């Protein structure tokens, strides 16, 4: 396992330095989404929120664009950002053992890819790390649940949340989901 060379984040990955999902995310264009939404009849501008995250503003209302799952899915399809991940929060003393099991799943082709934070995750409780286990297409319920079953087989029985990567790229987080008129930032809970 080699630590990432990304600035401000240190991750260990199962396969490559960057996952395929992360490569696609690097090519994501907020301006393309703005243009796409304009073609769909929305008048949109891009602004920064208080945390310097880009958000889409509905020009008519002067507020963040309300997004439902159908609109988010359409954006994901048009931008080809269909990946997502199961989020596993784990205590430091459990990380090494669990990570080895996840690496085995990746080596056997049971999961697409995964990464683990080498430092405490900022949104989790003290001493907790996050493991992201990716799937290629969050709209493929059978693929997503197949990966979840693989995680259960290695002993991960606690409730997990699955977040599509497009949510992150659109600036949708647990602390601002109401702004977008969403009840949650996870597509699946299991």
C-alpha positions in Angstrom: 0.0 0.0 0.0 1.3 3.4 -1.0 0.0 6.7 0.5 -1.4 9.1 -2.0 0.5 12.1 -3.1 -2.6 14.3 -3.2 -2.2 17.6 -1.4 -4.3 18.0 1.8 -5.5 14.4 1.8 -3.8 11.2 2.4 -5.5 8.0 1.1 -4.4 4.5 0.5 -6.1 2.8 -2.5 -6.7 -0.8 -3.5 -5.6 -0.5 -7.1 -4.2 2.6 -8.6 -3.0 5.9 -7.2 -6.3 7.4 -8.3 -9.5 5.3 -8.7 -11.3 5.4 -12.1 -14.0 7.3 -10.3 -11.6 10.0 -9.1 -10.2 10.3 -12.7 -13.6 11.0 -14.0 -14.2 13.5 -11.2 -11.1 15.4 -12.1 -12.6 16.0 -15.6 -16.0 17.2 -14.1 -17.0 20.7 -15.2 -19.4 22.8 -13.2 -19.7 25.1 -16.2 -20.8 22.1 -18.4 -23.5 21.4 -15.8 -24.6 25.0 -15.8 -24.8 24.9 -19.7 -26.7 21.6 -19.5 -29.3 23.0 -17.1 -29.7 26.1 -19.2 -30.6 23.9 -22.2 -33.2 22.3 -19.9 -34.8 25.7 -19.2 -33.1 26.6 -16.0 -31.5 30.1 -15.5 -28.4 29.3 -13.4 -25.4 31.1 -12.1 -22.5 29.6 -10.1 -21.6 31.0 -6.7 -19.4 30.0 -3.8 -21.0 29.2 -0.4 -19.5 30.0 3.0 -17.1 27.0 2.7 -16.0 28.0 -0.8 -17.9 25.2 -2.5 -19.5 26.0 -5.8 -23.2 25.9 -5.9 -25.8 26.4 -8.6 -28.1 29.4 -8.0 -31.5 29.7 -9.6 -31.4 33.2 -11.0 -35.2 33.7 -10.8 -35.4 32.9 -7.1 -31.9 34.0 -6.1 -31.5 30.8 -4.1 -29.7 27.5 -4.6 -31.3 25.3 -7.3 -33.7 22.7 -5.7 -32.7 19.3 -7.0 -34.6 16.1 -6.8 -33.1 12.6 -7.5 -34.4 12.6 -11.1 -32.6 15.9 -12.0 -29.4 14.7 -10.2 -29.6 11.4 -12.1 -30.0 13.3 -15.4 -26.9 15.4 -14.6 -24.9 12.3 -13.6 -25.8 10.5 -16.9 -24.9 13.5 -19.1 -21.6 14.1 -17.3 -20.8 10.3 -17.1 -20.3 10.5 -13.3 -22.2 7.4 -12.3 -19.8 6.1 -9.7 -20.6 6.1 -6.0 -19.4 4.6 -2.8 -20.4 2.8 0.4 -19.0 4.8 3.3 -17.6 2.8 6.2 -16.5 4.7 9.3 -14.1 2.7 11.4 -12.1 3.2 14.5 -8.3 3.4 14.1 -7.6 0.1 15.9 -9.9 -1.7 13.4 -8.6 -0.2 10.2 -5.7 -2.5 9.3 -7.6 -5.7 9.7 -10.6 -4.4 7.8 -8.5 -2.8 5.1 -6.8 -6.2 4.4 -10.2 -7.8 3.9 -11.3 -5.1 1.5 -8.0 -5.4 -0.5 -8.8 -9.1 -0.9 -12.2 -8.3 -2.2 -10.6 -5.9 -4.8 -8.0 -8.5 -5.8 -10.7 -11.1 -6.3 -12.7 -8.6 -8.4 -15.6 -8.5 -5.9 -15.4 -4.8 -5.7 -14.3 -2.2 -8.3 -12.0 -0.2 -6.0 -11.7 1.3 -2.6 -9.7 3.8 -0.6 -9.1 4.5 3.1 -8.2 7.7 4.9 -4.9 7.6 6.7 -6.0 10.4 9.0 -9.2 10.9 11.0 -12.2 11.9 8.9 -13.4 15.4 9.7 -17.1 14.5 9.8 -16.8 11.5 11.9 -16.3 11.0 15.6 -12.9 11.3 17.2 -10.4 8.6 16.1 -12.5 7.5 13.1 -11.3 6.8 9.6 -13.4 6.4 6.5 -13.2 3.7 3.9 -14.9 4.3 0.5 -15.9 1.2 -1.4 -16.8 2.2 -5.0 -19.2 0.9 -7.6 -19.2 2.0 -11.2 -22.9 2.9 -11.5 -25.0 4.0 -8.6 -28.2 3.6 -10.7 -27.5 -0.1 -10.9 -29.2 -1.2 -7.7 -28.1 -4.9 -8.2 -24.5 -3.9 -8.5 -24.6 -1.6 -5.5 -26.3 -4.3 -3.3 -24.0 -7.0 -4.6 -21.1 -5.0 -3.2 -22.9 -4.4 0.0 -23.4 -8.2 0.4 -19.7 -8.7 -0.2 -19.0 -6.2 2.7 -21.4 -8.1 4.9 -19.6 -11.4 4.2 -16.3 -9.9 5.5 -18.1 -8.8 8.7 -19.3 -5.3 8.1 -22.8 -5.7 9.5 -23.4 -2.1 10.8 -25.6 0.3 8.8 -23.8 1.8 5.9 -24.6 4.8 3.7 -24.1 4.9 -0.1 -23.3 8.3 -1.7 -23.2 8.9 -5.4 -20.1 10.9 -6.4 -22.3 13.4 -8.4 -23.7 14.6 -5.1 -20.2 15.5 -3.9 -19.3 17.2 -7.2 -22.6 19.2 -7.1 -21.7 20.4 -3.6 -24.4 18.4 -1.8 -23.3 17.4 1.7 -25.0 16.4 4.9 -24.6 19.9 6.3 -26.4 21.6 3.4 -28.8 19.0 2.0 -31.9 21.1 3.0 -30.6 23.9 0.8 -31.1 21.5 -2.2 -34.5 20.3 -0.9 -33.1 16.8 -0.2 -33.8 14.8 2.9 -30.5 12.9 2.8 -27.2 12.7 0.9 -27.2 9.0 0.6 -29.0 7.1 -2.1 -29.0 3.8 -0.3 -28.9 2.8 3.3 -28.2 -0.8 4.3 
